[in-house]
Amino acid sequence: MIYRLYEKILLRNLHTLPNQICFMITGQDMLDAPDNLYRAAGWCRDLGIGSVMFHISTDDPAGLERCLPRVRMVSSIARLTLHYGERKEVSGEGMNVTVAIGKSGREEIAGCVRRMAEDGVDPGFVDEDLLESYLTFNYEPDLVIKTGGDHLTDFLIWQSVYSELFFLDVNWALLRRVDFLRALRDYQSRARRFGR
């Protein structure tokens, strides 16, 4: 009852929403609360967020295989792109939701450089636009939400340079809609400078 009232208060005058959001969670977070990914995607869809990405940080993607059916449930409410190991699956329709399991920003940048070399790109022609065209994840989140006390990973290291960061003081397993709304209210209160 109190949380519903708090949700209404947080929703009041919430008018500046991020277009793209990235949640950063750990593999253990996913194991502890696999249904929260579907719930968070639903919250974003209901509020009209343009797209959402979930990065699941793990050195052992195979250890999360039992969570994949829960991840794939997102395709019932959105267009899901799942990056798992070397595989990429796309299913569903609606808001774009990307789930990247065990991916690294450093590996992505190294892959860009490798592909440019394979394509015979002259080093003199390499600039930001060209590098961005080789990225696996063409996604520049307005807001990055990190749950729990762990540090950020290097995921989207290039793309998130101007993102607003919000560190939730609750773990992924305890995430509630009011916590998500708190992050959105904080985002709305910031004056974005994009590195200027």
WOCOR-V527130 format. One record per residue. RES is the residue in one letter. SS is DSSP state (A for helix, B for strand, O for the rest). PSI is psi as a letter, one per 30 degrees, with the letter a starting at -180 (999 if undefined). D_FIRST is the distance of its C-alpha to the first C-alpha in Angstrom with 2 decimals. Layout:
# WOCOR-V527130
RES_SS_PSI_D_FIRST + RES_SS_PSI_D_FIRST
This chain:
# WOCOR-V527130
M_O_e_0.00 + I_A_e_3.82 + Y_A_e_5.47 + R_A_e_5.24 + L_A_e_6.47 + Y_A_e_8.72 + E_A_e_9.94 + K_A_e_10.99 + I_A_e_12.72 + L_A_e_14.42 + L_A_f_15.53 + R_O_k_17.02 + N_O_g_20.72 + L_O_j_20.69 + H_O_f_24.16 + T_O_j_26.28 + L_O_k_25.41 + P_O_k_27.64 + N_O_e_29.76 + Q_B_k_30.13 + I_B_k_27.86 + C_B_k_28.95 + F_B_k_26.78 + M_B_j_28.92 + I_B_l_28.10 + T_B_l_30.38 + G_A_e_31.76 + Q_A_e_30.06 + D_A_e_26.67 + M_A_e_27.47 + L_A_e_28.57 + D_A_e_25.46 + A_O_i_22.98 + P_O_f_25.03 + D_A_f_22.27 + N_A_f_20.61 + L_A_e_23.60 + Y_A_e_22.93 + R_A_e_19.24 + A_A_e_20.27 + A_A_e_23.08 + G_A_e_20.82 + W_A_e_18.65 + C_A_e_22.02 + R_A_e_23.39 + D_A_e_20.54 + L_A_f_20.95 + G_O_g_24.72 + I_O_k_25.82 + G_O_e_29.52 + S_B_l_29.77 + V_B_k_28.29 + M_B_k_30.16 + F_B_k_29.22 + H_B_k_31.80 + I_B_j_31.83 + S_B_j_34.18 + T_O_k_36.34 + D_O_f_40.01 + D_O_i_39.79 + P_A_e_38.43 + A_A_f_39.81 + G_A_f_37.42 + L_A_g_34.53 + E_A_e_36.27 + R_A_f_33.95 + C_A_f_31.03 + L_A_e_32.98 + P_A_e_31.86 + R_A_e_28.21 + V_A_e_29.38 + R_A_f_31.40 + M_A_f_28.40 + V_A_f_27.61 + S_A_f_30.70 + S_A_f_28.92 + I_O_f_26.83 + A_O_l_29.15 + R_B_j_32.70 + L_B_k_32.78 + T_B_j_35.58 + L_B_k_35.72 + H_B_j_38.17 + Y_B_j_38.91 + G_O_b_42.15 + E_O_g_44.82 + R_B_l_43.10 + K_B_k_41.25 + E_B_k_39.44 + V_B_k_38.18 + S_B_l_36.28 + G_O_l_33.92 + E_O_l_33.49 + G_O_b_31.29 + M_O_k_29.81 + N_B_k_31.83 + V_B_k_30.29 + T_B_k_32.67 + V_B_k_32.29 + A_B_j_35.00 + I_B_j_35.44 + G_O_g_37.75 + K_O_l_39.21 + S_O_k_40.77 + G_A_e_41.50 + R_A_e_44.85 + E_A_e_45.85 + E_A_e_44.91 + I_A_e_47.10 + A_A_e_49.92 + G_A_e_49.69 + C_A_e_50.07 + V_A_e_53.17 + R_A_e_54.59 + R_A_e_54.15 + M_A_e_55.74 + A_A_e_58.66 + E_A_e_59.03 + D_O_f_59.09 + G_O_g_61.81 + V_O_k_59.95 + D_O_k_62.17 + P_A_f_60.47 + G_A_f_61.56 + F_A_f_59.28 + V_O_k_56.12 + D_O_a_53.60 + E_A_e_49.81 + D_A_e_49.74 + L_A_e_51.85 + L_A_e_49.83 + E_A_e_46.59 + S_A_f_48.26 + Y_O_f_48.74 + L_O_k_45.17 + T_O_e_43.38 + F_O_j_39.99 + N_O_i_40.49 + Y_O_j_37.04 + E_O_j_36.33 + P_O_k_32.63 + D_O_e_31.37 + L_B_k_28.60 + V_B_k_28.83 + I_B_k_25.72 + K_B_k_26.57 + T_O_l_24.08 + G_O_a_24.82 + G_O_f_27.86 + D_O_l_30.65 + H_O_l_33.01 + L_O_l_33.42 + T_O_a_35.94 + D_O_g_38.87 + F_O_k_37.37 + L_O_h_37.92 + I_O_e_39.97 + W_O_e_41.95 + Q_O_f_39.32 + S_O_g_36.58 + V_O_f_38.92 + Y_O_g_37.28 + S_O_l_33.69 + E_B_k_30.93 + L_B_k_29.58 + F_B_k_26.08 + F_B_j_25.61 + L_O_k_22.10 + D_O_g_21.67 + V_O_l_19.88 + N_O_l_21.80 + W_A_e_21.70 + A_A_f_20.41 + L_A_g_17.19 + L_O_k_16.80 + R_O_l_13.45 + R_A_e_13.30 + V_A_e_12.24 + D_A_e_15.45 + F_A_e_17.43 + L_A_e_16.39 + R_A_e_17.43 + A_A_e_20.74 + L_A_e_21.21 + R_A_e_20.66 + D_A_e_23.16 + Y_A_e_25.53 + Q_A_e_25.47 + S_A_f_26.45 + R_O_k_29.50 + A_O_j_32.99 + R_O_k_34.41 + R_O_f_38.10 + F_O_h_39.02 + G_O_f_41.39 + R_O_999_43.05
